[in-house]
Amino acid sequence: MANQEVRFAVAADRTRIAYARHTSGGPNSLPLVRAAHWLSHLEYDWQSPIWHYFLGGLARDRTLVRYDERGTGLSDREARDLSFEAMVGDLEAVVDTLDLEQFALLGMSQGAAIAIAYAARHPERVAGIVICGGYARGHAHRGRTPEQRLDAELLLNLIRVGWGGANPKFRRVFATMFVPDASPEQVVAFDELQRLSAAPEAAYRLRRTFDDIDVTEACKRVRSPALVMHARDDGVVPFEEGRLLAGLIPGSRFVPLEGRNHILLAREPGTDRFFAELRSFLAKIEAEATKPAPATTHDNLAGLTDREREILTFVGNGLTNAEIALTLVLSPRTVERHLSNVYAKLGLDGKAARAAAAVRAVRARR
């Protein structure tokens, strides 16, 4: 049903990452890239009553790019490296293969951490970041009680014992967590999605990786406009983890969603609110992206002092003010003063225009 192209990007370790591009957007619509998350299959998802409605909403009036996580779906199932760093590298490989200069980024569940890590490293390419049902820290970093640790180990053992078996009784445990309000048809589809998305050993190893995720520091380095949404009664990622994440990203907007499904299902109040907020957010950053910006050429960059150009280049390479200060042996206040002078000289206002100027400064030094 989907008008999509399925192709492969090659990661740094030669792992093949399957990605799909569904195009229905106009000339001024930013591509929307969905960072990989657990439980996906590029082909099956379009037919599944779990994801079909949601994907159709994401692809409405724009280009949607999504990909299967290494070890899952149509990506290489035998990938040895299932580390978080490799997962961030897979996102880099996909957008580089597509040569996307600027795009909006969507991170859901553990895909939120991948999106955050990417946005912190490549601020010039991320026009805006949307998080839904995400977290900045995995289970291992949440100060769990002994009972909570035991519960987590029990779930890991269920994955190992019952994930790939013919009897769905073990996998149904996860259905009650991820989609407690699912219809019988959706429960069956969720069971099939689990079975198709990953082999038991890969599912076990991935879950272990997710437990160790910690992007709390990376959150503070995100400079793109950010929208964070989270279901109030999410049974997989606690609501408080969503609030914590939003508080860590500078200037982000937090929107609580009604409901308890971790995967947003068709025509629920929380799902409707998600799409309303998403479209409003994307419209705003698209308007900012297409707004005529003050001329920022190499000539007026040349009007900056050597130190100002140096600092602006560091900004374009993704360093924070504190990191720039440490590198140049300056105080953070001095770095802030230099940047204020830069933006005043160039007549720049707004995150997008400043990020674009930083990118041009990087290119001018090549």
C-alpha positions in Angstrom: 0.0 0.0 0.0 2.8 2.4 0.9 4.5 4.3 -1.9 7.9 3.8 -0.4 11.4 2.9 -1.5 13.3 0.3 0.6 17.1 0.5 0.2 20.2 0.0 2.3 22.7 2.3 4.0 26.1 0.8 5.1 27.2 1.7 8.6 30.8 2.2 9.7 31.2 -1.5 10.6 29.7 -2.6 7.3 26.3 -3.5 8.8 23.5 -3.0 6.3 20.7 -0.8 7.6 17.4 -1.0 5.7 15.7 2.3 5.3 12.5 3.4 3.6 11.5 6.8 2.1 7.8 7.6 1.6 7.4 10.8 -0.3 4.2 12.9 -0.4 5.4 16.3 0.6 5.5 19.8 -1.0 8.6 21.8 -1.9 8.7 23.6 1.5 8.1 20.6 3.8 11.0 19.4 5.8 11.7 15.6 5.6 10.8 13.9 8.9 13.3 11.2 9.9 12.2 8.7 12.6 15.0 7.4 14.6 14.9 3.6 14.9 13.2 2.0 17.8 12.5 -1.5 18.9 9.6 -3.4 17.3 9.7 -2.3 13.7 9.7 -4.0 10.3 9.7 -1.7 7.3 7.3 -3.8 5.2 5.1 -5.4 7.8 4.4 -2.1 9.6 2.4 -0.6 6.7 -0.1 -3.5 6.9 -0.1 -3.9 10.6 -3.1 -2.5 12.6 -0.5 -1.4 15.2 1.5 1.0 13.0 -0.5 1.5 9.8 -2.6 4.5 11.0 0.3 6.1 12.8 2.7 5.9 9.8 0.1 7.3 7.5 -0.2 10.3 9.8 3.6 10.8 9.9 3.8 10.6 6.1 1.0 13.1 5.4 2.2 16.0 3.2 5.9 15.3 3.7 8.7 12.9 3.1 9.0 10.3 5.9 12.3 8.5 6.4 12.4 5.5 8.7 14.8 2.6 9.1 15.0 -0.8 11.0 17.4 -0.9 13.9 20.5 -3.1 13.4 19.6 -6.7 14.3 15.9 -6.2 13.5 13.5 -6.0 10.7 15.1 -5.9 7.2 18.4 -4.6 8.5 21.3 -7.1 9.1 20.1 -9.6 11.7 23.6 -10.9 12.5 25.0 -7.6 13.5 27.6 -8.2 16.2 27.7 -4.6 17.6 24.4 -3.7 19.2 25.8 -0.9 21.2 24.1 2.5 21.6 27.0 4.2 19.8 26.5 1.9 16.8 22.8 2.8 16.8 23.6 6.5 16.6 26.0 5.8 13.8 23.3 4.0 11.9 21.2 7.2 12.0 24.2 9.1 10.7 24.7 6.6 7.9 21.0 6.8 6.8 20.8 10.6 6.6 24.2 10.8 5.0 23.2 8.2 2.4 20.1 10.3 1.6 22.2 13.5 1.6 19.7 15.2 3.8 21.0 18.7 4.6 18.3 19.6 7.1 15.4 17.7 8.5 13.1 17.3 11.5 13.9 14.3 13.8 11.4 12.1 15.6 12.5 9.9 18.5 10.1 7.4 20.1 10.8 5.1 23.1 14.6 4.4 23.1 14.7 6.1 19.6 14.4 9.3 21.6 17.9 8.8 23.0 19.3 8.1 19.6 17.7 11.3 18.2 19.0 13.3 21.1 22.6 12.1 20.7 22.4 12.9 17.0 20.9 16.3 17.5 23.6 17.2 20.0 26.4 16.2 17.6 24.8 17.7 14.4 22.9 20.8 15.4 23.2 22.3 11.9 21.2 19.5 10.3 18.4 19.1 12.8 15.7 21.8 12.2 13.6 20.5 15.1 13.3 17.4 17.3 10.1 15.7 18.5 10.2 13.2 21.3 7.3 10.9 22.2 7.3 8.2 25.0 11.1 8.7 25.3 13.6 8.7 28.0 17.1 10.1 28.7 18.2 7.3 31.0 17.7 3.5 30.9 16.6 1.4 33.8 20.1 1.0 35.1 20.4 4.7 35.8 17.0 5.2 37.5 17.9 4.2 41.1 15.5 1.2 41.0 14.3 -0.7 44.1 15.3 -4.4 44.5 11.7 -5.3 43.4 12.0 -3.2 40.2 15.4 -4.8 39.4 13.9 -8.2 39.8 10.9 -7.3 37.6 13.3 -6.1 34.9 15.3 -9.4 35.0 12.1 -11.3 34.8 11.1 -9.5 31.6 14.6 -10.2 30.1 14.2 -13.9 30.9 10.8 -13.9 29.2 12.4 -12.5 26.1 15.0 -15.2 26.0 12.5 -18.0 26.7 9.4 -17.1 24.7 10.2 -14.4 22.1 10.5 -16.7 19.1 8.3 -19.6 20.1 5.0 -20.7 18.5 3.1 -20.2 21.7 2.4 -16.4 22.2 1.8 -16.6 25.9 5.2 -15.0 26.9 4.9 -12.3 24.2 1.4 -11.4 25.4 3.0 -10.0 28.6 4.6 -7.3 26.5 1.4 -6.6 24.8 -0.2 -5.8 28.1 2.6 -3.3 28.8 2.9 -1.7 25.4 -0.7 -1.6 24.2 -3.0 -2.3 27.2 -6.0 -0.8 25.3 -5.5 -2.7 22.1 -8.3 -4.5 20.4 -8.0 -8.3 20.0 -6.9 -7.8 16.4 -4.2 -5.4 17.5 -3.0 -7.8 20.2 -2.5 -10.5 17.5 -0.7 -8.0 15.3 1.5 -6.9 18.1 2.4 -10.5 18.8 3.3 -11.0 15.1 5.4 -7.8 15.1 7.4 -9.1 18.0 8.1 -12.3 16.2 9.0 -10.7 12.9 11.0 -7.8 14.2 13.9 -9.6 16.0 15.2 -13.1 16.9 15.1 -13.9 20.7 18.8 -13.4 21.2 18.9 -10.1 19.4 15.8 -8.9 21.3 17.5 -9.9 24.6 20.8 -8.1 23.7 18.9 -5.0 22.5 16.9 -4.8 25.7 20.2 -5.0 27.7 21.6 -2.1 25.7 18.5 0.0 26.3 18.9 -0.4 30.1 22.4 1.2 29.9 21.3 4.3 27.9 22.2 7.7 29.4 22.0 10.8 27.3 21.3 13.2 30.2 24.3 15.3 29.3 23.7 15.2 25.6 20.2 16.6 26.3 21.8 19.8 27.5 23.6 20.3 24.2 20.5 20.1 22.0 20.1 23.5 20.4 17.2 22.7 18.0 13.6 23.6 18.9 12.2 20.6 20.8 8.7 19.2 21.5 8.4 16.4 24.1 5.2 14.4 24.4 4.4 11.6 26.8 1.3 9.5 27.7 0.3 10.1 31.3 -0.1 6.4 32.1 2.5 4.9 29.8 3.1 1.4 31.1 6.6 1.1 29.5 8.3 4.4 30.1 7.1 6.3 33.2 5.6 9.7 32.7 8.2 11.2 35.1 11.0 10.1 32.7 9.4 12.1 30.0 9.1 15.2 32.2 12.8 14.7 33.2 13.9 14.6 29.6 11.9 17.7 28.7 13.5 19.5 31.6 17.0 18.7 30.4 16.6 20.0 26.8 16.9 23.8 26.8 13.7 25.6 25.8 11.7 22.4 25.0 7.9 22.3 25.2 6.3 19.5 27.2 2.9 18.1 26.2 1.2 15.4 28.3 -1.0 13.0 26.3 -4.0 11.2 27.6 -3.8 7.5 27.6 -1.8 4.5 28.7 -0.5 3.0 25.5 3.2 3.2 24.8 2.5 2.8 21.1 -0.1 5.4 20.1 -3.0 3.6 18.5 -5.5 4.8 15.9 -8.1 7.5 16.8 -7.4 7.8 20.5 -7.4 11.2 22.2 -3.7 11.0 22.9 -3.0 10.1 19.3 -5.1 12.9 17.9 -3.3 15.4 20.2 0.1 14.0 19.1 -0.6 14.7 15.5 -2.1 18.1 16.1 1.0 19.2 18.1 3.4 17.6 15.6 1.9 19.4 12.6 1.8 22.7 14.4 5.4 22.3 15.5 6.6 21.3 12.0 4.7 24.2 10.5 6.6 26.6 12.7 10.0 25.3 12.0 9.3 25.1 8.3 8.2 28.7 8.4 11.5 29.6 10.1 13.5 27.6 7.6 11.9 29.3 4.6 12.0 32.8 6.1 14.5 35.0 4.2 17.5 35.4 6.4 19.9 38.3 6.6 22.8 37.8 4.1 25.5 35.9 5.8 28.3 35.4 3.2 31.9 34.8 3.5 32.4 38.5 3.0 30.5 39.6 6.1 32.0 36.6 8.0 35.3 38.2 7.1 34.1 41.2 9.1 34.4 39.1 12.3 37.6 39.0 14.3 39.7 35.8 14.1 38.6 34.8 17.6 34.9 35.4 16.7 35.2 33.2 13.5 37.0 30.6 15.5 34.3 30.4 18.2 31.5 30.4 15.6 33.2 27.5 13.9 33.3 25.6 17.1 29.5 26.2 17.5 29.0 24.8 14.0 30.9 21.7 15.0 28.5 21.1 17.9 30.5 22.3 20.9 28.8 23.9 23.8 29.9 27.2 25.3 31.5 25.4 28.2 33.4 23.1 25.8 34.6 26.0 23.7 35.7 27.8 26.8 37.7 24.8 27.9 39.3 24.3 24.5 40.3 27.9 24.1 41.2 28.5 27.8 38.6 31.2 28.2 35.8 31.7 30.6 32.2 30.7 29.5 31.2 34.3 30.0 33.9 35.4 27.5 32.6 32.9 25.0 29.0 34.2 25.5 30.2 37.8 25.0 32.0 36.8 21.7 28.9 35.1 20.4 26.7 38.0 21.3 29.0 40.2 19.3 29.0 37.8 16.4 25.2 37.6 16.2 24.9 41.4 16.5 27.4 42.0 13.7 25.6 39.5 11.5 22.1 40.7 12.4 21.0 37.2 13.4 18.0 36.4 15.5 16.6 32.9 16.2 18.2 29.5 16.6 17.8 28.4 12.9 19.5 31.5 11.5 22.4 31.3 14.1 22.9 27.6 13.4 23.0 28.3 9.6 25.6 31.0 10.2 27.7 28.5 12.2 27.5 26.0 9.4 28.7 28.6 6.9 31.6 29.4 9.2 32.6 25.7 9.3 32.4 25.5 5.5 34.4 28.8 5.0 37.3 27.3 7.0 37.5 24.1 4.8 
